[in-house]
Amino acid sequence: MMTTFLAESTTEGSGNPLLNIAVFLVFIIFTMAVVMRAGKSTKEASDFYTGGASFTGTQNGLAIAGDYLSAASFLGIVGAIALSGYDGFLYSIGFFVAWLVALLLVAEPLRNVGRFTMADVLSFRLRQKPVRVAAAFGTLFVSLFYLIAQMAGAGALVSVLLNIHGDTAQAVVVGIVGVIMIVYVLIGGMKGTTYVQMIKAVLLVTGVVVMTVLVFIMVRGGMGTLLQQAVETHANSETIAKEGYAAEAILSPGMKYGGTLAKDLDFISLGISLVLGTAGLPHVLMRFYTVPTATEARKSVTWAIVLIGSFYLMTLVLGFGAAALVGPDRVHNAPGGANAAAPLLALELGGSIFMAAIAAVAFATVLAVVAGLAITASASVAHDIYAAVIRNGEATEEEQVKVSRATVVVIGILAIVLGILAMKQNVAFLVSLAFAIAASANLPTILYSLYWKRFNTVGAVCSIYTGLGSALLLIILSPAVSGAKTSMIPSLDFAIFPLSSPGIVSIPLAFLAGWLGSILTKPENLDHLQAEMEVRSLTGVGVEAPVAH
């Protein structure tokens, strides 16, 4: 029976399942050893949340890249480009430009004002309890949607490696990934997670560089030759023919977005969400609390930009490489659909061993990002809701860490369940939903808090709940959840909102709600805190001193 299984797997282009499992186990054992060693020094809340702010700028830069370059960046974008060409590359552009927006607008001021979480900044000069609770809800939903994408990516990845086609078997894979993630975080906290992210960032960028070189060697030419071969492969594709596109459509806008007003608006909405979303992603912004000084924070940003920028440029080569060498038919029919393009390209380029190695790196990508998200969500519950609201600031650090660990288990289980429902969605698209929620719920309040003196508690609460509520409602009523073959619930159709991405509606609503809430109610009259926040955000003076009010 095992011989038959191996033969079928190899025939269908999944490599050697036993080899794939062996490489996976080696990688998991190695990273678990790193996490366990780091976990021995995780004693206080600051160790669990921020690694004791003990990392250098170079280390944190690698970790930021590890946090930001998720399964969406590798599996989702390569698959999107392989099937949709030009339109798929828009994800790469959006994700990279978004990082620059986060850097210029919020990264350093946020780091200078806060201690552990985004809510530290939002509540600095406002009333603590209502703002912290609202910010915690925003953080939890962003983290949860991001986790769903990583779980779906992991399910697709392992399903390709083991040639698993059944929904039940893929659901089991997602469950196993979720359990491993929970164990990573419970043992290692932020220190262990950061080390895994550093290792993963180096391996992922190295693997992508090697794949990029091999693509050009395989096509025996440069970018022009690669694009021409991609067009030729698309010309012979049944999948592309069924959709009614010409082979050359892969080089032009319109295969996924454009052609109708709804698709044009969907494209604009996606672009807005991607560009503005990163500046509201709590798990990325939280990384700036893991370095001791603003100088190290800036150094970490420099390293992150180099790695992230290089990576997204190379996704263009890998995406068209998958289109040319693997073909849309194999990608479309593989377990995981578009998310299978990258591992199938690795199999084409270097055989079973290379595919197993690249898949292990991609699996580490999922684990590292998932662990960072879980810590961010758990910190928000323990630090913002339990310690600041329920216990009125009197909770011990041991209590906070216990609550954090319990939160990791709960949110891990939720992510597993929702990840199973979302297995057929492109991972890059799923992450774009998390970006839309972040840009709607978090970014308006962050910008208002940092740059508008008139902003008050009512404005903050209105902005967060309006942005979060409208984004979630529009996602539920969109084709992403029902009404299409790739929807989370394909058997039902209540998609009355025609756009897949809600950002074009929910982001302006959040800004408007924050403005109206502030101008229609009385100012806070906390000018001394406003002045202190301004000085700290711009200079970093007093960054170690927590604020009590």
Secondary structure, 3 states (H helix, E strand, C coil): CHHHHHHHHHHCCCCCHHHHHHHHHHHHHHHHHHHHHHHCCCCCHHHHHHHHHCCCHHHHHHHHHHHHCCHHHHHHHHHHHHHHCHHHHHHHHHHHHHHHHHHHHHHHHHHHHCCCCHHHHHCCCCCHHHHHHHHHHHHHHHHHHHHHHHHHHHHHHHHHHHCCCCHHHHHHHHHHHHHHHHHHHHHHHHHHHHHHHHHHHHHHHHHHHHHHHHHHHHHCCCHHHHHHHHHHHHHCCHHHHHHCCCHHHHHCCCCCCCCCHHHHHHHHHHHHHHHHHHHHCHHHHHHHHHCCCHHHHHHHHHHHHHHHHHHHHHHHHHHHHHHHHCCHHHHHHCCCHHHHHHHHHHHHHHHHHHHHHHHHHHHHHHHHHHHHHHHHHHHHHHHHHHHHHHCCCCCCHHHHHHHHHHHHHHHHHHHHHHHHHCCCCCHHHHHHHHHHHHHHHCHHHHHHHHHCCCCCHHHHHHHHHHHHHHHHHHHHCCCCCECCCCCCECCCCCCCCCCCCCHHHHHHHHHHHHHHHHHCCCCCCCHHHHHHHHHHHHHCCCCCCCCCC
